């Protein structure tokens, strides 16, 4: 709202300055102006786009035949001039057509005085009238025919159509009809329109708009201040000029402004392509919290939402057009993948991109590449560019694989929070500057340019860290006169299958005991250097394939938790595939008095809480 409050007075000043040259005698005339059907109408735009070209299509001739200009004063009717090629951004234009409807074949020439036409797009204009993005693709008027002169080509002695003012935030162009015609200048003399019915046209080129947050279509509205009317010509008075409002993105009926990308997925099944050769598989990567790799890769599927969303830089030009739009040969539509919650030091590398059609068949178009192959917590954004033209007639799917996910130098245990991913179009930026002007700097005025908008809103999981521990429950233990409880904990990650045959990953770890007495008091003890019992390394580690054996009385002493115990014990082995056994025995003879079960509990984490009621699955 602030921008509009500042710039609307400027718009009014521009109109007032131009209208200062309009006289009372130049009131209503029989000259009608309107918008002709745009050449190369834009059918779709992106819902986060800030530089969407209106009326952008293939290059088109000005007319079926050569344009006819009015003859120089005192001479016969003007003859044909060379046919110019429409040079709008993307090849499309918005055409303004005016008809002098007075007389029959010979009638009265009219001078309505200086006329102000205001073209309102209803969305912010993001291109300038000078040299952005290049000196031939800025907002401009061109291709004048009939009584309109936009280039000094005989018999035109001077231009008589000019842009007086651009209100970027309001999305309006103020166009002056009259001479002198200079950019930002104020005409003082009107145009003498030839006796009619006589048709004159000029084109508006180079308009880029922001469609961020918009739905439906973009509709341009033409209004007039001065001695002409806007809208269709009266019946029987010549060819109608066209409507005062015209859809320039879309058809005005359908929703032509769409999200550029569909939400990404981490599919469980992948196309049968060499790009996905084993060991690449579907689903998220999985490392247990001790860093053991269970699945060491992941793949993202990112589909464009309509057939011509993704483009290589030269595809922003219409066919056969010279010059470059956008302003850099490397300015492709980019796809940015943003990863969240990457633990410092985690290795996510050997990333690459490929493209298929919607059915998963490889395509040769596009040739995507990524800016770097490693993703870290310090550089969590991967950017995809295109090196060849992208198919504009079919849906394309971008696939990104990261073939290596490993613990790297990350601190163990790894967190329970998974690594997630979101995507957005790039380059990202704003529509306008803080003062409401068009952005033209190298780093802020990129074309194309998109609003930063991560999707999906809830990020999808690409790497998970399930607990690498085993939680066991010793349901009853006793230490008292004549009795003790012997405990054994086995690290069975060494098995007959082996890691490559579907067996457990080899993991070493400590063991933690939570001792809960009947009086409600608790004590926790974790094995370390000097811990009692047998089967530990010097640092209190149970190696893979080893069994730790200890008396509960020894743990009570090491934990300074008294000399007697009646209650239960939670045993947490900091490795997977832990199993235990416990026996209450007589201290006099060592004879077993009671075998007490040690139950393995289901995995519990911040993401998977302990079930209630629990199923021990023994």
C-alpha positions in Angstrom: 0.0 0.0 0.0 2.9 2.4 0.7 4.2 2.1 -2.9 0.8 2.9 -4.3 0.4 5.9 -2.1 3.7 7.2 -3.3 3.3 6.4 -7.0 -0.3 7.1 -7.7 0.3 10.9 -7.3 3.2 10.5 -9.8 0.8 8.8 -12.2 -1.7 11.6 -11.8 1.1 14.2 -12.4 2.1 12.4 -15.6 -1.5 12.4 -16.9 -2.0 16.0 -15.8 1.2 17.1 -17.6 0.2 15.3 -20.8 -3.3 16.6 -20.6 -2.1 20.1 -20.2 -1.8 20.2 -23.9 -5.4 19.1 -24.6 -7.7 21.9 -25.6 -11.5 22.4 -25.2 -12.0 22.0 -29.0 -10.4 18.6 -28.7 -13.2 16.9 -26.9 -15.1 13.8 -28.2 -14.3 12.7 -31.7 -15.1 9.7 -33.9 -11.7 8.2 -33.3 -12.0 4.9 -31.5 -9.1 2.9 -30.0 -8.9 -0.6 -28.5 -6.7 -3.6 -27.9 -6.3 -6.0 -30.7 -5.8 -9.7 -30.0 -2.2 -10.1 -28.8 0.2 -11.7 -31.3 1.6 -14.9 -29.7 -0.6 -14.8 -26.6 0.9 -16.2 -23.5 -1.1 -19.2 -22.4 0.4 -19.7 -19.0 2.5 -18.0 -16.3 4.0 -19.1 -13.0 2.3 -18.3 -9.7 5.7 -17.3 -8.2 7.0 -15.5 -11.3 8.3 -11.9 -11.2 9.3 -11.5 -14.8 6.5 -13.2 -16.8 6.3 -11.8 -20.3 2.8 -10.8 -21.5 1.8 -11.7 -25.0 4.9 -13.9 -25.5 4.8 -16.3 -28.3 6.5 -16.9 -31.7 7.7 -14.2 -34.0 4.9 -12.7 -36.1 4.7 -10.4 -39.0 3.1 -7.0 -38.4 0.3 -7.8 -40.8 -0.5 -10.1 -43.7 0.6 -7.3 -46.0 3.0 -4.4 -45.6 2.1 -1.6 -43.2 0.8 1.6 -44.8 1.8 5.0 -43.4 0.1 8.2 -44.1 1.8 10.2 -46.9 3.8 13.2 -46.1 1.7 16.4 -46.1 0.6 17.6 -49.5 1.3 14.2 -51.2 -0.7 11.3 -52.2 -1.6 8.4 -50.0 1.5 6.7 -48.6 2.8 3.5 -50.0 4.1 0.3 -48.5 7.1 0.1 -46.2 9.3 -2.8 -45.5 7.6 -5.4 -43.2 9.2 -5.3 -39.7 9.4 -8.5 -37.7 7.8 -8.3 -34.3 10.6 -8.1 -31.8 8.8 -8.4 -28.5 10.2 -10.4 -25.6 9.3 -13.9 -26.5 8.0 -12.6 -29.9 4.6 -11.4 -28.7 3.1 -8.0 -28.6 0.0 -6.0 -27.4 -1.4 -4.1 -30.3 -3.3 -0.8 -30.0 -5.6 -0.1 -32.9 -7.3 3.2 -33.6 -9.8 4.1 -36.3 -11.0 7.5 -37.6 -14.6 6.7 -38.4 -15.5 10.0 -40.0 -16.4 10.1 -43.7 -16.6 7.3 -46.2 -13.7 6.7 -48.5 -12.8 10.3 -48.3 -13.7 12.3 -45.3 -12.4 14.8 -42.8 -9.0 14.5 -41.1 -9.3 15.0 -37.4 -6.8 16.3 -34.8 -8.1 15.3 -31.3 -5.2 17.1 -29.7 -2.7 15.4 -27.3 -4.2 12.1 -26.1 -3.3 10.1 -23.1 -3.8 6.3 -23.2 -3.3 4.3 -20.0 -2.6 0.6 -20.3 -3.3 -1.1 -16.9 -2.2 -4.7 -16.3 -3.4 -5.0 -12.7 -0.1 -6.6 -11.6 3.3 -5.0 -11.1 5.5 -4.2 -14.1 9.0 -5.4 -13.6 10.9 -4.3 -16.7 12.1 -0.8 -17.5 11.9 1.6 -20.4 15.7 2.0 -20.8 18.1 -0.9 -21.3 16.9 -3.7 -19.0 17.5 -6.5 -19.7 19.0 -5.3 -23.0 18.8 -2.3 -25.2 16.4 -4.0 -27.6 14.1 -5.8 -25.1 13.0 -3.0 -22.8 9.4 -1.7 -22.4 8.8 0.3 -25.7 6.4 1.2 -28.4 7.2 0.1 -32.0 5.8 -1.0 -35.4 3.6 2.1 -35.9 1.3 2.0 -39.0 -1.1 4.4 -40.5 -1.0 7.7 -38.6 1.3 6.3 -35.8 5.0 6.8 -36.2 7.3 4.9 -33.8 10.4 5.2 -36.0 11.6 8.0 -38.2 11.1 6.1 -41.5 9.8 8.1 -44.5 7.2 9.5 -44.7 7.3 9.8 -40.9 9.2 13.0 -40.0 9.1 12.4 -36.3 7.8 9.9 -33.7 4.3 10.7 -32.4 3.8 7.8 -29.9 5.8 7.7 -26.6 5.8 6.3 -23.1 5.3 9.1 -20.7 5.3 7.3 -17.4 5.5 3.8 -15.9 4.0 3.1 -12.5 5.7 -0.2 -11.7 3.8 -1.2 -8.5 0.4 -0.2 -10.0 1.2 -1.9 -13.3 0.3 1.0 -15.6 1.8 2.5 -18.7 0.9 6.1 -19.6 1.3 6.5 -23.4 1.2 10.0 -25.0 -0.1 10.4 -28.6 1.4 13.5 -30.1 4.6 15.4 -30.7 7.3 15.8 -29.6 7.5 12.1 -28.7 10.3 11.4 -26.2 10.6 8.9 -23.4 9.1 10.5 -20.3 8.4 13.7 -22.2 5.1 15.6 -22.7 3.7 16.1 -26.2 2.3 19.5 -27.0 0.8 18.9 -30.5 -1.8 16.2 -31.3 -1.8 13.8 -34.2 -3.9 14.6 -37.3 -5.7 11.4 -38.1 -6.4 10.7 -41.8 -9.9 10.9 -43.1 -11.7 7.7 -42.6 -12.5 5.1 -42.1 -8.7 4.8 -41.6 -6.9 2.4 -39.3 -3.7 3.0 -37.5 -1.8 0.7 -35.1 1.2 0.6 -32.8 2.6 -2.2 -30.6 3.6 -2.3 -27.0 6.6 -4.6 -26.5 8.8 -5.8 -23.7 6.4 -5.7 -20.8 7.3 -8.1 -18.0 4.9 -8.5 -15.0 4.9 -10.2 -11.6 2.2 -12.8 -11.2 3.3 -13.9 -7.8 0.4 -14.9 -5.7 -2.1 -14.4 -8.5 -4.6 -16.8 -10.0 -6.7 -16.7 -13.1 -5.5 -14.6 -16.0 -3.7 -11.2 -16.5 -6.1 -8.8 -18.2 -4.9 -5.5 -19.7 -7.3 -2.6 -19.6 -7.0 0.5 -21.9 -8.5 3.8 -20.9 -8.3 7.2 -22.6 -8.0 10.8 -21.5 -8.5 13.2 -24.4 -10.3 13.4 -27.7 -10.8 9.7 -28.5 -13.0 6.9 -27.1 -11.9 3.5 -26.2 -13.8 0.4 -27.3 -15.4 -1.0 -30.4 -16.1 1.4 -33.3 -19.7 2.3 -34.0 -21.5 -0.3 -36.1 -21.0 0.3 -39.8 -18.3 2.8 -39.3 -15.3 0.6 -40.1 -13.6 -2.4 -38.6 -14.0 -2.5 -34.8 -10.9 -1.5 -32.9 -11.3 -4.2 -30.3 -12.2 -4.3 -26.6 -11.1 -2.0 -23.9 -10.0 -5.0 -21.8 -8.1 -8.0 -23.1 -6.5 -11.1 -21.5 -2.8 -11.0 -22.2 -1.9 -14.1 -20.1 -4.5 -16.7 -20.5 -7.9 -16.4 -22.1 -9.6 -14.6 -19.2 -11.6 -17.7 -18.4 -9.3 -20.5 -17.3 -6.7 -20.4 -14.6 -3.6 -19.7 -16.6 -1.4 -18.8 -13.7 -0.2 -22.0 -12.0 2.5 -23.2 -9.6 5.5 -24.0 -11.7 6.3 -27.3 -10.1 4.4 -30.1 -8.5 5.4 -31.1 -5.0 8.5 -33.3 -5.1 8.4 -36.9 -3.9 10.8 -39.6 -2.8 9.4 -42.5 -4.8 9.8 -46.1 -3.7 10.0 -47.3 -7.3 12.4 -45.9 -9.9 12.5 -46.0 -13.7 14.6 -48.8 -15.2 17.5 -46.6 -16.4 21.2 -46.8 -16.0 21.0 -43.6 -13.9 19.3 -45.6 -11.2 21.6 -48.7 -11.4 22.2 -50.6 -8.1 22.8 -49.8 -5.3 20.5 -46.8 -6.0 17.0 -47.5 -4.7 13.7 -45.9 -3.9 12.8 -44.4 -0.6 14.8 -42.3 1.9 18.4 -43.0 2.9 18.8 -44.6 6.3 21.7 -44.4 8.7 21.2 -45.6 12.3 22.2 -43.2 15.0 25.6 -44.8 15.4 26.3 -44.0 11.7 25.7 -47.5 10.4 24.5 -47.4 6.7 21.2 -49.3 6.2 20.4 -47.5 2.9 23.1 -45.0 1.7 21.3 -43.1 -1.1 18.1 -41.3 -2.0 16.3 -40.0 -5.1 14.0 -37.0 -5.6 11.4 -36.8 -8.3 10.4 -33.2 -9.4 7.8 -32.7 -12.1 7.0 -29.5 -13.9 3.4 -28.5 -13.5 2.8 -27.5 -17.1 4.5 -28.4 -20.4 6.6 -25.3 -21.0 7.6 -24.3 -17.4 11.2 -25.4 -17.5 13.3 -23.5 -20.1 16.9 -23.2 -21.2 17.9 -19.5 -21.6 17.5 -19.2 -25.3 13.9 -20.6 -25.1 12.7 -17.3 -23.7 13.2 -15.9 -27.2 10.6 -16.4 -29.9 11.6 -18.5 -33.0 13.9 -16.6 -35.3 14.4 -13.7 -33.0 17.8 -12.0 -32.7 19.1 -10.7 -29.4 19.0 -12.4 -26.1 16.2 -12.6 -23.6 16.7 -13.0 -20.7 19.8 -10.9 -20.2 22.4 -13.7 -19.8 23.0 -16.9 -21.8 23.2 -18.8 -18.5 19.8 -17.5 -17.2 17.8 -20.7 -17.3 14.8 -21.5 -15.3 16.5 -23.0 -12.2 15.2 -25.7 -9.8 16.6 -25.3 -6.3 16.6 -28.2 -3.8 16.9 -27.0 -0.2 17.8 -29.6 2.4 17.0 -29.0 6.1 18.4 -30.4 9.4 21.7 -31.7 7.9 24.0 -32.7 10.9 27.3 -30.9 10.7 29.8 -33.2 8.9 27.3 -35.6 7.4 28.4 -36.7 4.0 25.7 -36.2 1.3 27.6 -36.5 -2.0 27.8 -37.9 -5.5 24.6 -36.0 -6.5 23.5 -35.8 -10.1 20.4 -35.0 -12.2 18.7 -36.5 -15.2 15.3 -36.0 -17.0 12.5 -38.2 -18.2 9.1 -37.7 -19.5 6.0 -38.2 -17.3 6.1 -42.0 -17.9 9.7 -42.4 -16.8 11.3 -42.7 -20.2 14.6 -41.0 -20.6 14.7 -37.9 -22.8 17.7 -36.2 -24.5 16.4 -32.7 -24.1 17.4 -30.4 -21.3 20.6 -32.1 -20.2 20.4 -30.9 -16.6 23.4 -30.3 -14.4 23.9 -29.3 -10.8 26.1 -26.6 -9.3 27.9 -29.0 -7.0 27.7 -32.6 -6.1 28.1 -32.4 -2.3 25.5 -31.0 0.0 26.5 -29.9 3.5 24.9 -28.0 6.5 26.9 -24.9 5.4 25.7 -25.3 1.7 22.3 -27.0 1.8 21.0 -25.7 -1.5 21.5 -27.6 -4.8 20.7 -25.7 -8.0 19.8 -27.4 -11.3 20.5 -25.7 -14.6 19.8 -26.8 -18.2 22.4 -27.0 -20.9 20.2 -27.8 -23.9 16.6 -26.7 -24.9 13.9 -28.4 -22.8 10.9 -30.1 -24.4 8.1 -27.4 -24.5 5.4 -29.8 -25.7 5.4 -32.5 -23.1 5.6 -32.8 -19.3 9.2 -33.2 -18.1 10.3 -34.8 -14.9 13.6 -33.9 -13.2 15.3 -36.7 -11.1 18.0 -35.9 -8.6 20.0 -38.7 -6.9 22.5 -38.4 -4.1 24.4 -41.7 -4.4 26.3 -41.4 -1.1 24.9 -40.7 2.3 27.4 -41.5 5.1 28.2 -40.4 8.6 31.3 -38.5 7.5 32.6 -36.4 10.4 29.2 -36.0 12.0 29.0 -36.3 15.8 27.6 -39.5 17.0 25.0 -40.5 18.0 23.2 -38.9 15.0 20.0 -36.9 15.9 16.5 -38.3 15.7 15.4 -35.4 13.5 15.5 -36.5 9.8 17.0 -34.6 6.9 14.2 -33.1 4.8 13.9 -31.5 1.4 11.9 -28.8 -0.3 12.1 -27.3 -3.8 11.5 -23.9 -5.4 12.1 -22.2 -8.7 15.1 -19.9 -9.1 16.8 -17.5 -9.4 14.8 -16.1 -6.4 14.2 -12.4 -5.7 11.6 -9.7 -5.3 9.4 -8.1 -7.9 10.3 -4.5 -7.1 12.8 -2.5 -5.0 12.0 -1.2 -1.6 10.9 2.1 -3.2 8.7 0.4 -5.8 11.0 0.6 -8.8 12.0 -2.1 -11.2 15.1 -4.1 -10.1 17.9 -4.0 -12.7 21.1 -4.8 -10.7 23.1 -7.8 -11.7 22.2 -9.8 -8.5 18.7 -8.5 -8.0 17.3 -8.0 -11.5 17.8 -11.5 -12.9 15.5 -12.6 -15.7 13.8 -15.0 -15.0 13.2 -14.3 -11.3 10.9 -16.0 -8.9 9.5 -15.4 -5.4 11.2 -17.7 -2.9 8.5 -20.2 -2.1 9.5 -23.6 -0.8 7.2 -26.6 -1.5 5.8 -28.6 -0.1 5.0 -26.6 3.0 5.8 -29.6 5.1 9.2 -30.8 3.9 9.6 -34.4 2.8 12.1 -36.8 4.4 15.2 -37.8 2.5 17.5 -39.2 5.2 16.3 -40.8 8.5 18.4 -41.8 11.6 16.5 -44.6 13.4 17.8 -45.4 16.8 20.9 -47.6 16.6 20.3 -48.9 20.1 18.4 -51.9 21.5 16.2 -51.3 24.6 15.6 -54.4 26.8 13.7 -54.9 30.0 14.7 -57.1 32.8 11.3 -57.5 34.4 12.5 -58.7 37.9 15.9 -58.6 39.6 17.0 -59.2 43.1 20.2 -58.6 45.2 20.0 -59.5 48.9 21.4 -61.9 51.5 22.3 -65.2 49.7 21.1 -64.1 46.3 22.4 -62.1 43.3 21.3 -61.5 39.7 23.6 -62.3 36.8 23.1 -60.3 33.6 24.4 -61.1 30.0 24.1 -58.7 27.1 25.1 -59.9 23.6 26.1 -57.7 20.6 24.8 -59.9 17.7 25.5 -57.5 14.9 28.0 -60.2 13.7 25.6 -62.7 12.1 25.6 -65.4 9.5 24.2 -63.1 6.8 26.7 -60.3 6.7 25.9 -56.6 5.9 25.9 -57.2 2.1 23.6 -60.2 2.5 20.9 -58.4 4.4 22.4 -58.9 7.8 23.1 -56.3 10.5 25.7 -53.5 10.1 28.6 -54.1 12.4 28.3 -51.7 15.3 30.1 -51.5 18.7 28.7 -49.7 21.7 28.3 -49.2 25.4 25.5 -50.5 27.6 23.4 -48.3 29.9 21.4 -49.7 32.9 18.5 -47.8 34.4 17.9 -49.5 37.8 14.4 -48.9 39.3 13.9 -50.1 43.0 10.6 -50.9 44.6 10.8 -47.7 46.7 10.8 -45.6 43.5 14.4 -44.6 43.6 16.4 -44.9 40.3 20.0 -44.9 39.2 21.6 -44.9 35.7 24.9 -46.4 34.9 26.8 -46.6 31.6 29.8 -48.8 31.0 33.1 -47.0 30.7 36.8 -47.5 31.4 37.1 -49.7 34.6 33.5 -51.0 34.5 33.0 -54.3 36.3 32.2 -57.5 34.5 33.7 -59.3 31.5 33.5 -58.9 27.7 34.2 -55.2 27.5 37.1 -53.4 25.8 39.2 -51.0 27.9 36.8 -48.1 27.1 33.7 -50.0 28.3 32.6 -51.0 24.7 30.9 -54.2 23.8 32.4 -55.1 20.4 30.3 -56.7 17.7 30.1 -60.4 18.3 30.9 -60.1 22.0 28.8 -60.7 25.2 29.0 -58.6 28.3 28.5 -60.5 31.6 28.1 -58.7 34.9 26.5 -59.2 38.3 23.8 -56.7 39.3 25.6 -56.3 42.7 28.7 -55.0 40.8 26.6 -52.5 39.0 25.1 -51.3 42.3 28.5 -50.7 43.7 29.8 -49.0 40.5 26.8 -46.7 40.5 26.9 -46.1 44.3 23.3 -47.3 44.6 23.5 -49.4 47.7 24.0 -53.1 48.3 20.5 -54.5 47.9 18.0 -54.3 45.1 14.4 -55.4 44.4 12.9 -54.1 41.2 13.3 -54.0 37.4 16.1 -52.8 35.1 16.0 -51.2 31.7 19.0 -52.1 29.6 19.9 -50.0 26.6 22.6 -51.4 24.4 24.0 -48.6 22.2 24.1 -50.9 19.1 21.4 -52.7 17.1 20.5 -56.4 17.5 21.2 -56.5 21.2 19.9 -59.5 23.2 20.0 -60.4 26.9 19.5 -63.0 29.6 19.3 -62.8 33.4 19.3 -65.4 36.2 18.8 -65.0 39.9 21.2 -67.4 41.6 22.3 -68.4 45.1 25.6 -66.9 46.1 26.5 -69.9 48.2 26.5 -72.5 45.4 25.9 -70.5 42.3 22.8 -72.6 41.6 20.1 -70.9 39.6 17.1 -69.9 41.7 15.0 -68.1 39.0 15.4 -67.3 35.3 14.1 -63.8 34.8 13.2 -62.8 31.2 15.0 -60.0 29.4 12.5 -58.6 26.9 13.6 -56.6 23.8 11.4 -53.6 23.4 10.2 -52.1 20.1 12.3 -49.1 18.9 11.5 -45.8 20.7 12.5 -42.3 19.5 11.2 -38.8 19.6 9.5 -39.7 16.3 8.2 -43.1 17.4 7.0 -43.0 21.0 6.6 -46.1 23.2 3.4 -47.8 22.2 0.5 -48.1 24.7 -0.5 -50.8 25.2 2.9 -52.1 24.0 3.5 -55.2 22.0 6.8 -56.8 22.9 6.8 -59.0 19.9 8.8 -61.7 21.7 
